[in-house]
Amino acid sequence: NFYGALRSNVEVFAVEMYSKLQTFKDRFFKGQSYRGLTMATKDIDEYKWAIDNPGTLIEIKTLTSTSVDPKKAYHFARSKK
């Protein structure tokens, strides 16, 4: 299963992805998007720390959905997995 392989080899995938990012430059999204998710306070604190420490990279080892519609993002946050 693809996602199981990805989860168990995420570092290999991440290194490959980061090394190829510039080849996808013409496909980068430019604009505002929204991501709805539920987070623990500890995770929110890590985001706050990253805001205060420019150049920080937060690695999320899950796939998340985004939308240009904030109502859809709210739905993502409220949906049960």
PDB file of N, CA, C and O in Angstrom:
ATOM      1  N   ASN A   1       0.844  -1.183   0.000  1.00  0.00           N
ATOM      2  CA  ASN A   1       0.000   0.000   0.000  1.00  0.00           C
ATOM      3  C   ASN A   1       0.882   1.237   0.000  1.00  0.00           C
ATOM      4  O   ASN A   1       1.833   1.344   0.775  1.00  0.00           O
ATOM      5  N   PHE A   2       0.553   2.157  -0.872  1.00  0.00           N
ATOM      6  CA  PHE A   2       1.379   3.352  -1.069  1.00  0.00           C
ATOM      7  C   PHE A   2       1.559   4.151   0.211  1.00  0.00           C
ATOM      8  O   PHE A   2       2.680   4.533   0.549  1.00  0.00           O
ATOM      9  N   TYR A   3       0.470   4.410   0.928  1.00  0.00           N
ATOM     10  CA  TYR A   3       0.557   5.258   2.119  1.00  0.00           C
ATOM     11  C   TYR A   3       1.342   4.583   3.244  1.00  0.00           C
ATOM     12  O   TYR A   3       2.041   5.257   4.001  1.00  0.00           O
ATOM     13  N   GLY A   4       1.232   3.285   3.356  1.00  0.00           N
ATOM     14  CA  GLY A   4       2.030   2.558   4.344  1.00  0.00           C
ATOM     15  C   GLY A   4       3.518   2.654   4.022  1.00  0.00           C
ATOM     16  O   GLY A   4       4.340   2.862   4.914  1.00  0.00           O
ATOM     17  N   ALA A   5       3.857   2.501   2.744  1.00  0.00           N
ATOM     18  CA  ALA A   5       5.252   2.633   2.328  1.00  0.00           C
ATOM     19  C   ALA A   5       5.754   4.051   2.549  1.00  0.00           C
ATOM     20  O   ALA A   5       6.880   4.260   2.999  1.00  0.00           O
ATOM     21  N   LEU A   6       4.913   5.015   2.230  1.00  0.00           N
ATOM     22  CA  LEU A   6       5.291   6.415   2.439  1.00  0.00           C
ATOM     23  C   LEU A   6       5.529   6.696   3.912  1.00  0.00           C
ATOM     24  O   LEU A   6       6.518   7.336   4.271  1.00  0.00           O
ATOM     25  N   ARG A   7       4.626   6.221   4.772  1.00  0.00           N
ATOM     26  CA  ARG A   7       4.737   6.457   6.210  1.00  0.00           C
ATOM     27  C   ARG A   7       6.017   5.833   6.773  1.00  0.00           C
ATOM     28  O   ARG A   7       6.666   6.429   7.633  1.00  0.00           O
ATOM     29  N   SER A   8       6.379   4.657   6.305  1.00  0.00           N
ATOM     30  CA  SER A   8       7.560   3.989   6.858  1.00  0.00           C
ATOM     31  C   SER A   8       8.865   4.481   6.233  1.00  0.00           C
ATOM     32  O   SER A   8       9.941   4.178   6.749  1.00  0.00           O
ATOM     33  N   ASN A   9       8.794   5.234   5.131  1.00  0.00           N
ATOM     34  CA  ASN A   9       9.998   5.740   4.461  1.00  0.00           C
ATOM     35  C   ASN A   9       9.910   7.244   4.230  1.00  0.00           C
ATOM     36  O   ASN A   9      10.417   7.746   3.228  1.00  0.00           O
ATOM     37  N   VAL A  10       9.277   7.960   5.139  1.00  0.00           N
ATOM     38  CA  VAL A  10       9.002   9.371   4.920  1.00  0.00           C
ATOM     39  C   VAL A  10      10.270  10.201   4.739  1.00  0.00           C
ATOM     40  O   VAL A  10      10.271  11.157   3.964  1.00  0.00           O
ATOM     41  N   GLU A  11      11.347   9.854   5.439  1.00  0.00           N
ATOM     42  CA  GLU A  11      12.578  10.635   5.310  1.00  0.00           C
ATOM     43  C   GLU A  11      13.141  10.545   3.898  1.00  0.00           C
ATOM     44  O   GLU A  11      13.587  11.552   3.349  1.00  0.00           O
ATOM     45  N   VAL A  12      13.127   9.368   3.309  1.00  0.00           N
ATOM     46  CA  VAL A  12      13.624   9.193   1.943  1.00  0.00           C
ATOM     47  C   VAL A  12      12.766  10.008   0.974  1.00  0.00           C
ATOM     48  O   VAL A  12      13.291  10.698   0.100  1.00  0.00           O
ATOM     49  N   PHE A  13      11.462   9.924   1.133  1.00  0.00           N
ATOM     50  CA  PHE A  13      10.556  10.679   0.280  1.00  0.00           C
ATOM     51  C   PHE A  13      10.774  12.184   0.449  1.00  0.00           C
ATOM     52  O   PHE A  13      10.809  12.917  -0.539  1.00  0.00           O
ATOM     53  N   ALA A  14      10.922  12.650   1.693  1.00  0.00           N
ATOM     54  CA  ALA A  14      11.083  14.083   1.960  1.00  0.00           C
ATOM     55  C   ALA A  14      12.355  14.621   1.317  1.00  0.00           C
ATOM     56  O   ALA A  14      12.336  15.690   0.708  1.00  0.00           O
ATOM     57  N   VAL A  15      13.451  13.896   1.447  1.00  0.00           N
ATOM     58  CA  VAL A  15      14.716  14.341   0.860  1.00  0.00           C
ATOM     59  C   VAL A  15      14.574  14.430  -0.656  1.00  0.00           C
ATOM     60  O   VAL A  15      15.018  15.401  -1.268  1.00  0.00           O
ATOM     61  N   GLU A  16      13.968  13.436  -1.248  1.00  0.00           N
ATOM     62  CA  GLU A  16      13.766  13.442  -2.704  1.00  0.00           C
ATOM     63  C   GLU A  16      12.867  14.601  -3.122  1.00  0.00           C
ATOM     64  O   GLU A  16      13.148  15.288  -4.105  1.00  0.00           O
ATOM     65  N   MET A  17      11.795  14.815  -2.380  1.00  0.00           N
ATOM     66  CA  MET A  17      10.872  15.890  -2.708  1.00  0.00           C
ATOM     67  C   MET A  17      11.552  17.253  -2.595  1.00  0.00           C
ATOM     68  O   MET A  17      11.446  18.077  -3.503  1.00  0.00           O
ATOM     69  N   TYR A  18      12.247  17.493  -1.487  1.00  0.00           N
ATOM     70  CA  TYR A  18      12.910  18.786  -1.307  1.00  0.00           C
ATOM     71  C   TYR A  18      13.966  19.033  -2.372  1.00  0.00           C
ATOM     72  O   TYR A  18      14.160  20.171  -2.800  1.00  0.00           O
ATOM     73  N   SER A  19      14.651  17.981  -2.803  1.00  0.00           N
ATOM     74  CA  SER A  19      15.696  18.161  -3.812  1.00  0.00           C
ATOM     75  C   SER A  19      15.106  18.502  -5.186  1.00  0.00           C
ATOM     76  O   SER A  19      15.799  19.064  -6.034  1.00  0.00           O
ATOM     77  N   LYS A  20      13.851  18.170  -5.405  1.00  0.00           N
ATOM     78  CA  LYS A  20      13.217  18.400  -6.710  1.00  0.00           C
ATOM     79  C   LYS A  20      12.234  19.570  -6.711  1.00  0.00           C
ATOM     80  O   LYS A  20      11.606  19.828  -7.738  1.00  0.00           O
ATOM     81  N   LEU A  21      12.080  20.282  -5.603  1.00  0.00           N
ATOM     82  CA  LEU A  21      11.068  21.333  -5.519  1.00  0.00           C
ATOM     83  C   LEU A  21      11.162  22.354  -6.644  1.00  0.00           C
ATOM     84  O   LEU A  21      10.134  22.761  -7.185  1.00  0.00           O
ATOM     85  N   GLN A  22      12.346  22.769  -7.005  1.00  0.00           N
ATOM     86  CA  GLN A  22      12.483  23.801  -8.040  1.00  0.00           C
ATOM     87  C   GLN A  22      11.958  23.336  -9.391  1.00  0.00           C
ATOM     88  O   GLN A  22      11.565  24.165 -10.211  1.00  0.00           O
ATOM     89  N   THR A  23      11.941  22.036  -9.640  1.00  0.00           N
ATOM     90  CA  THR A  23      11.420  21.558 -10.924  1.00  0.00           C
ATOM     91  C   THR A  23       9.903  21.718 -11.002  1.00  0.00           C
ATOM     92  O   THR A  23       9.326  21.650 -12.087  1.00  0.00           O
ATOM     93  N   PHE A  24       9.254  21.931  -9.851  1.00  0.00           N
ATOM     94  CA  PHE A  24       7.805  22.127  -9.813  1.00  0.00           C
ATOM     95  C   PHE A  24       7.425  23.595  -9.676  1.00  0.00           C
ATOM     96  O   PHE A  24       6.262  23.913  -9.428  1.00  0.00           O
ATOM     97  N   LYS A  25       8.380  24.482  -9.833  1.00  0.00           N
ATOM     98  CA  LYS A  25       8.151  25.900  -9.585  1.00  0.00           C
ATOM     99  C   LYS A  25       6.965  26.458 -10.373  1.00  0.00           C
ATOM    100  O   LYS A  25       6.221  27.290  -9.854  1.00  0.00           O
ATOM    101  N   ASP A  26       6.783  26.018 -11.602  1.00  0.00           N
ATOM    102  CA  ASP A  26       5.679  26.536 -12.411  1.00  0.00           C
ATOM    103  C   ASP A  26       4.315  26.024 -11.936  1.00  0.00           C
ATOM    104  O   ASP A  26       3.278  26.502 -12.395  1.00  0.00           O
ATOM    105  N   ARG A  27       4.316  25.053 -11.018  1.00  0.00           N
ATOM    106  CA  ARG A  27       3.060  24.514 -10.493  1.00  0.00           C
ATOM    107  C   ARG A  27       2.768  25.002  -9.074  1.00  0.00           C
ATOM    108  O   ARG A  27       1.758  24.614  -8.489  1.00  0.00           O
ATOM    109  N   PHE A  28       3.641  25.853  -8.509  1.00  0.00           N
ATOM    110  CA  PHE A  28       3.422  26.380  -7.160  1.00  0.00           C
ATOM    111  C   PHE A  28       2.118  27.163  -7.132  1.00  0.00           C
ATOM    112  O   PHE A  28       1.793  27.874  -8.083  1.00  0.00           O
ATOM    113  N   PHE A  29       1.379  27.034  -6.047  1.00  0.00           N
ATOM    114  CA  PHE A  29       0.151  27.801  -5.873  1.00  0.00           C
ATOM    115  C   PHE A  29       0.495  29.180  -5.349  1.00  0.00           C
ATOM    116  O   PHE A  29       1.251  29.322  -4.388  1.00  0.00           O
ATOM    117  N   LYS A  30      -0.058  30.182  -5.978  1.00  0.00           N
ATOM    118  CA  LYS A  30       0.133  31.557  -5.533  1.00  0.00           C
ATOM    119  C   LYS A  30      -1.233  32.089  -5.141  1.00  0.00           C
ATOM    120  O   LYS A  30      -2.135  32.167  -5.976  1.00  0.00           O
ATOM    121  N   GLY A  31      -1.390  32.452  -3.895  1.00  0.00           N
ATOM    122  CA  GLY A  31      -2.666  32.950  -3.414  1.00  0.00           C
ATOM    123  C   GLY A  31      -2.886  32.521  -1.980  1.00  0.00           C
ATOM    124  O   GLY A  31      -1.963  32.067  -1.304  1.00  0.00           O
ATOM    125  N   GLN A  32      -4.101  32.668  -1.529  1.00  0.00           N
ATOM    126  CA  GLN A  32      -4.431  32.312  -0.160  1.00  0.00           C
ATOM    127  C   GLN A  32      -5.216  31.012  -0.169  1.00  0.00           C
ATOM    128  O   GLN A  32      -6.166  30.841  -0.933  1.00  0.00           O
ATOM    129  N   SER A  33      -4.796  30.103   0.694  1.00  0.00           N
ATOM    130  CA  SER A  33      -5.536  28.851   0.846  1.00  0.00           C
ATOM    131  C   SER A  33      -5.764  28.603   2.328  1.00  0.00           C
ATOM    132  O   SER A  33      -5.128  29.221   3.181  1.00  0.00           O
ATOM    133  N   TYR A  34      -6.671  27.698   2.617  1.00  0.00           N
ATOM    134  CA  TYR A  34      -7.053  27.407   3.994  1.00  0.00           C
ATOM    135  C   TYR A  34      -6.920  25.915   4.243  1.00  0.00           C
ATOM    136  O   TYR A  34      -7.201  25.090   3.373  1.00  0.00           O
ATOM    137  N   ARG A  35      -6.486  25.591   5.452  1.00  0.00           N
ATOM    138  CA  ARG A  35      -6.352  24.191   5.850  1.00  0.00           C
ATOM    139  C   ARG A  35      -7.088  24.039   7.171  1.00  0.00           C
ATOM    140  O   ARG A  35      -6.742  24.682   8.162  1.00  0.00           O
ATOM    141  N   GLY A  36      -8.094  23.194   7.177  1.00  0.00           N
ATOM    142  CA  GLY A  36      -8.829  22.952   8.414  1.00  0.00           C
ATOM    143  C   GLY A  36      -8.369  21.656   9.046  1.00  0.00           C
ATOM    144  O   GLY A  36      -8.406  20.602   8.411  1.00  0.00           O
ATOM    145  N   LEU A  37      -7.942  21.729  10.276  1.00  0.00           N
ATOM    146  CA  LEU A  37      -7.523  20.531  10.977  1.00  0.00           C
ATOM    147  C   LEU A  37      -7.697  20.725  12.473  1.00  0.00           C
ATOM    148  O   LEU A  37      -7.800  21.849  12.965  1.00  0.00           O
ATOM    149  N   THR A  38      -7.728  19.626  13.172  1.00  0.00           N
ATOM    150  CA  THR A  38      -7.814  19.644  14.624  1.00  0.00           C
ATOM    151  C   THR A  38      -6.428  19.347  15.158  1.00  0.00           C
ATOM    152  O   THR A  38      -5.770  18.411  14.705  1.00  0.00           O
ATOM    153  N   MET A  39      -5.973  20.154  16.135  1.00  0.00           N
ATOM    154  CA  MET A  39      -4.621  20.001  16.665  1.00  0.00           C
ATOM    155  C   MET A  39      -4.631  20.018  18.189  1.00  0.00           C
ATOM    156  O   MET A  39      -5.503  20.618  18.817  1.00  0.00           O
ATOM    157  N   ALA A  40      -3.658  19.356  18.756  1.00  0.00           N
ATOM    158  CA  ALA A  40      -3.443  19.416  20.201  1.00  0.00           C
ATOM    159  C   ALA A  40      -2.735  20.732  20.536  1.00  0.00           C
ATOM    160  O   ALA A  40      -2.052  21.312  19.691  1.00  0.00           O
ATOM    161  N   THR A  41      -2.903  21.188  21.756  1.00  0.00           N
ATOM    162  CA  THR A  41      -2.266  22.431  22.205  1.00  0.00           C
ATOM    163  C   THR A  41      -0.754  22.377  21.996  1.00  0.00           C
ATOM    164  O   THR A  41      -0.147  23.377  21.614  1.00  0.00           O
ATOM    165  N   LYS A  42      -0.143  21.221  22.244  1.00  0.00           N
ATOM    166  CA  LYS A  42       1.306  21.051  22.057  1.00  0.00           C
ATOM    167  C   LYS A  42       1.705  21.353  20.616  1.00  0.00           C
ATOM    168  O   LYS A  42       2.728  21.992  20.372  1.00  0.00           O
ATOM    169  N   ASP A  43       0.896  20.893  19.662  1.00  0.00           N
ATOM    170  CA  ASP A  43       1.193  21.142  18.253  1.00  0.00           C
ATOM    171  C   ASP A  43       1.052  22.624  17.906  1.00  0.00           C
ATOM    172  O   ASP A  43       1.850  23.166  17.142  1.00  0.00           O
ATOM    173  N   ILE A  44       0.048  23.266  18.464  1.00  0.00           N
ATOM    174  CA  ILE A  44      -0.140  24.701  18.226  1.00  0.00           C
ATOM    175  C   ILE A  44       1.043  25.481  18.780  1.00  0.00           C
ATOM    176  O   ILE A  44       1.498  26.448  18.169  1.00  0.00           O
ATOM    177  N   ASP A  45       1.539  25.060  19.938  1.00  0.00           N
ATOM    178  CA  ASP A  45       2.707  25.718  20.527  1.00  0.00           C
ATOM    179  C   ASP A  45       3.927  25.603  19.621  1.00  0.00           C
ATOM    180  O   ASP A  45       4.735  26.530  19.550  1.00  0.00           O
ATOM    181  N   GLU A  46       4.070  24.469  18.923  1.00  0.00           N
ATOM    182  CA  GLU A  46       5.185  24.305  17.992  1.00  0.00           C
ATOM    183  C   GLU A  46       5.058  25.278  16.817  1.00  0.00           C
ATOM    184  O   GLU A  46       6.065  25.817  16.358  1.00  0.00           O
ATOM    185  N   TYR A  47       3.859  25.508  16.334  1.00  0.00           N
ATOM    186  CA  TYR A  47       3.650  26.492  15.266  1.00  0.00           C
ATOM    187  C   TYR A  47       3.988  27.897  15.755  1.00  0.00           C
ATOM    188  O   TYR A  47       4.630  28.669  15.044  1.00  0.00           O
ATOM    189  N   LYS A  48       3.556  28.223  16.963  1.00  0.00           N
ATOM    190  CA  LYS A  48       3.872  29.539  17.523  1.00  0.00           C
ATOM    191  C   LYS A  48       5.381  29.719  17.633  1.00  0.00           C
ATOM    192  O   LYS A  48       5.905  30.791  17.331  1.00  0.00           O
ATOM    193  N   TRP A  49       6.080  28.675  18.065  1.00  0.00           N
ATOM    194  CA  TRP A  49       7.542  28.736  18.178  1.00  0.00           C
ATOM    195  C   TRP A  49       8.151  28.970  16.790  1.00  0.00           C
ATOM    196  O   TRP A  49       9.086  29.759  16.649  1.00  0.00           O
ATOM    197  N   ALA A  50       7.623  28.287  15.767  1.00  0.00           N
ATOM    198  CA  ALA A  50       8.148  28.430  14.398  1.00  0.00           C
ATOM    199  C   ALA A  50       7.950  29.852  13.882  1.00  0.00           C
ATOM    200  O   ALA A  50       8.796  30.373  13.155  1.00  0.00           O
ATOM    201  N   ILE A  51       6.843  30.477  14.252  1.00  0.00           N
ATOM    202  CA  ILE A  51       6.597  31.867  13.835  1.00  0.00           C
ATOM    203  C   ILE A  51       7.690  32.777  14.391  1.00  0.00           C
ATOM    204  O   ILE A  51       8.147  33.695  13.710  1.00  0.00           O
ATOM    205  N   ASP A  52       8.103  32.519  15.620  1.00  0.00           N
ATOM    206  CA  ASP A  52       9.128  33.335  16.271  1.00  0.00           C
ATOM    207  C   ASP A  52      10.546  32.973  15.843  1.00  0.00           C
ATOM    208  O   ASP A  52      11.496  33.661  16.217  1.00  0.00           O
ATOM    209  N   ASN A  53      10.700  31.910  15.069  1.00  0.00           N
ATOM    210  CA  ASN A  53      12.019  31.434  14.633  1.00  0.00           C
ATOM    211  C   ASN A  53      12.022  31.261  13.114  1.00  0.00           C
ATOM    212  O   ASN A  53      11.857  30.151  12.609  1.00  0.00           O
ATOM    213  N   PRO A  54      12.213  32.374  12.387  1.00  0.00           N
ATOM    214  CA  PRO A  54      12.192  32.322  10.918  1.00  0.00           C
ATOM    215  C   PRO A  54      13.166  31.278  10.365  1.00  0.00           C
ATOM    216  O   PRO A  54      14.236  31.036  10.923  1.00  0.00           O
ATOM    217  N   GLY A  55      12.765  30.685   9.273  1.00  0.00           N
ATOM    218  CA  GLY A  55      13.595  29.657   8.643  1.00  0.00           C
ATOM    219  C   GLY A  55      13.302  28.264   9.175  1.00  0.00           C
ATOM    220  O   GLY A  55      13.900  27.285   8.727  1.00  0.00           O
ATOM    221  N   THR A  56      12.387  28.172  10.125  1.00  0.00           N
ATOM    222  CA  THR A  56      12.024  26.885  10.703  1.00  0.00           C
ATOM    223  C   THR A  56      11.158  26.104   9.731  1.00  0.00           C
ATOM    224  O   THR A  56      10.315  26.674   9.037  1.00  0.00           O
ATOM    225  N   LEU A  57      11.370  24.810   9.686  1.00  0.00           N
ATOM    226  CA  LEU A  57      10.577  23.933   8.838  1.00  0.00           C
ATOM    227  C   LEU A  57       9.779  23.004   9.742  1.00  0.00           C
ATOM    228  O   LEU A  57      10.349  22.330  10.600  1.00  0.00           O
ATOM    229  N   ILE A  58       8.491  22.965   9.559  1.00  0.00           N
ATOM    230  CA  ILE A  58       7.644  22.039  10.304  1.00  0.00           C
ATOM    231  C   ILE A  58       7.293  20.896   9.368  1.00  0.00           C
ATOM    232  O   ILE A  58       6.736  21.110   8.291  1.00  0.00           O
ATOM    233  N   GLU A  59       7.616  19.702   9.779  1.00  0.00           N
ATOM    234  CA  GLU A  59       7.333  18.525   8.962  1.00  0.00           C
ATOM    235  C   GLU A  59       6.082  17.847   9.501  1.00  0.00           C
ATOM    236  O   GLU A  59       6.024  17.474  10.672  1.00  0.00           O
ATOM    237  N   ILE A  60       5.091  17.692   8.647  1.00  0.00           N
ATOM    238  CA  ILE A  60       3.857  17.016   9.004  1.00  0.00           C
ATOM    239  C   ILE A  60       3.849  15.691   8.254  1.00  0.00           C
ATOM    240  O   ILE A  60       3.916  15.669   7.025  1.00  0.00           O
ATOM    241  N   LYS A  61       3.769  14.600   8.983  1.00  0.00           N
ATOM    242  CA  LYS A  61       3.862  13.286   8.353  1.00  0.00           C
ATOM    243  C   LYS A  61       2.500  12.706   8.006  1.00  0.00           C
ATOM    244  O   LYS A  61       2.300  11.493   8.067  1.00  0.00           O
ATOM    245  N   THR A  62       1.578  13.565   7.648  1.00  0.00           N
ATOM    246  CA  THR A  62       0.265  13.130   7.188  1.00  0.00           C
ATOM    247  C   THR A  62      -0.107  13.962   5.969  1.00  0.00           C
ATOM    248  O   THR A  62       0.464  15.026   5.731  1.00  0.00           O
ATOM    249  N   LEU A  63      -1.044  13.476   5.221  1.00  0.00           N
ATOM    250  CA  LEU A  63      -1.560  14.241   4.093  1.00  0.00           C
ATOM    251  C   LEU A  63      -2.699  15.113   4.608  1.00  0.00           C
ATOM    252  O   LEU A  63      -3.545  14.649   5.373  1.00  0.00           O
ATOM    253  N   THR A  64      -2.718  16.358   4.194  1.00  0.00           N
ATOM    254  CA  THR A  64      -3.782  17.261   4.618  1.00  0.00           C
ATOM    255  C   THR A  64      -4.429  17.879   3.388  1.00  0.00           C
ATOM    256  O   THR A  64      -3.806  18.012   2.335  1.00  0.00           O
ATOM    257  N   SER A  65      -5.682  18.248   3.545  1.00  0.00           N
ATOM    258  CA  SER A  65      -6.417  18.868   2.455  1.00  0.00           C
ATOM    259  C   SER A  65      -6.418  20.378   2.618  1.00  0.00           C
ATOM    260  O   SER A  65      -6.458  20.887   3.738  1.00  0.00           O
ATOM    261  N   THR A  66      -6.376  21.080   1.520  1.00  0.00           N
ATOM    262  CA  THR A  66      -6.468  22.540   1.530  1.00  0.00           C
ATOM    263  C   THR A  66      -7.537  22.969   0.541  1.00  0.00           C
ATOM    264  O   THR A  66      -7.911  22.219  -0.361  1.00  0.00           O
ATOM    265  N   SER A  67      -8.019  24.184   0.728  1.00  0.00           N
ATOM    266  CA  SER A  67      -9.034  24.728  -0.167  1.00  0.00           C
ATOM    267  C   SER A  67      -8.880  26.240  -0.232  1.00  0.00           C
ATOM    268  O   SER A  67      -8.367  26.862   0.698  1.00  0.00           O
ATOM    269  N   VAL A  68      -9.321  26.813  -1.316  1.00  0.00           N
ATOM    270  CA  VAL A  68      -9.380  28.271  -1.397  1.00  0.00           C
ATOM    271  C   VAL A  68     -10.660  28.779  -0.740  1.00  0.00           C
ATOM    272  O   VAL A  68     -10.846  29.988  -0.600  1.00  0.00           O
ATOM    273  N   ASP A  69     -11.537  27.875  -0.340  1.00  0.00           N
ATOM    274  CA  ASP A  69     -12.799  28.206   0.315  1.00  0.00           C
ATOM    275  C   ASP A  69     -12.687  27.944   1.816  1.00  0.00           C
ATOM    276  O   ASP A  69     -12.559  26.789   2.221  1.00  0.00           O
ATOM    277  N   PRO A  70     -12.733  28.989   2.657  1.00  0.00           N
ATOM    278  CA  PRO A  70     -12.594  28.780   4.099  1.00  0.00           C
ATOM    279  C   PRO A  70     -13.685  27.892   4.696  1.00  0.00           C
ATOM    280  O   PRO A  70     -13.452  27.234   5.709  1.00  0.00           O
ATOM    281  N   LYS A  71     -14.871  27.863   4.086  1.00  0.00           N
ATOM    282  CA  LYS A  71     -15.946  27.001   4.597  1.00  0.00           C
ATOM    283  C   LYS A  71     -15.597  25.528   4.415  1.00  0.00           C
ATOM    284  O   LYS A  71     -15.913  24.701   5.269  1.00  0.00           O
ATOM    285  N   LYS A  72     -14.949  25.204   3.310  1.00  0.00           N
ATOM    286  CA  LYS A  72     -14.516  23.819   3.100  1.00  0.00           C
ATOM    287  C   LYS A  72     -13.426  23.444   4.096  1.00  0.00           C
ATOM    288  O   LYS A  72     -13.412  22.326   4.612  1.00  0.00           O
ATOM    289  N   ALA A  73     -12.520  24.367   4.367  1.00  0.00           N
ATOM    290  CA  ALA A  73     -11.466  24.102   5.345  1.00  0.00           C
ATOM    291  C   ALA A  73     -12.069  23.857   6.725  1.00  0.00           C
ATOM    292  O   ALA A  73     -11.609  22.982   7.458  1.00  0.00           O
ATOM    293  N   TYR A  74     -13.087  24.620   7.076  1.00  0.00           N
ATOM    294  CA  TYR A  74     -13.782  24.408   8.347  1.00  0.00           C
ATOM    295  C   TYR A  74     -14.382  23.006   8.375  1.00  0.00           C
ATOM    296  O   TYR A  74     -14.333  22.329   9.402  1.00  0.00           O
ATOM    297  N   HIS A  75     -14.943  22.574   7.261  1.00  0.00           N
ATOM    298  CA  HIS A  75     -15.498  21.221   7.163  1.00  0.00           C
ATOM    299  C   HIS A  75     -14.401  20.169   7.382  1.00  0.00           C
ATOM    300  O   HIS A  75     -14.636  19.164   8.053  1.00  0.00           O
ATOM    301  N   PHE A  76     -13.211  20.393   6.823  1.00  0.00           N
ATOM    302  CA  PHE A  76     -12.100  19.460   7.029  1.00  0.00           C
ATOM    303  C   PHE A  76     -11.804  19.313   8.520  1.00  0.00           C
ATOM    304  O   PHE A  76     -11.574  18.206   9.007  1.00  0.00           O
ATOM    305  N   ALA A  77     -11.810  20.425   9.233  1.00  0.00           N
ATOM    306  CA  ALA A  77     -11.491  20.411  10.665  1.00  0.00           C
ATOM    307  C   ALA A  77     -12.560  19.686  11.471  1.00  0.00           C
ATOM    308  O   ALA A  77     -12.246  19.028  12.463  1.00  0.00           O
ATOM    309  N   ARG A  78     -13.791  19.797  11.067  1.00  0.00           N
ATOM    310  CA  ARG A  78     -14.901  19.217  11.825  1.00  0.00           C
ATOM    311  C   ARG A  78     -15.164  17.761  11.479  1.00  0.00           C
ATOM    312  O   ARG A  78     -15.846  17.068  12.234  1.00  0.00           O
ATOM    313  N   SER A  79     -14.643  17.280  10.363  1.00  0.00           N
ATOM    314  CA  SER A  79     -14.940  15.913   9.937  1.00  0.00           C
ATOM    315  C   SER A  79     -14.184  14.916  10.802  1.00  0.00           C
ATOM    316  O   SER A  79     -13.042  15.156  11.193  1.00  0.00           O
ATOM    317  N   LYS A  80     -14.830  13.804  11.093  1.00  0.00           N
ATOM    318  CA  LYS A  80     -14.234  12.722  11.890  1.00  0.00           C
ATOM    319  C   LYS A  80     -13.467  11.809  10.952  1.00  0.00           C
ATOM    320  O   LYS A  80     -13.940  11.455   9.872  1.00  0.00           O
ATOM    321  N   LYS A  81     -12.281  11.439  11.385  1.00  0.00           N
ATOM    322  CA  LYS A  81     -11.459  10.536  10.571  1.00  0.00           C
ATOM    323  C   LYS A  81     -11.732   9.098  10.948  1.00  0.00           C
ATOM    324  O   LYS A  81     -11.137   8.185  10.375  1.00  0.00           O
TER     325      LYS A  81
END
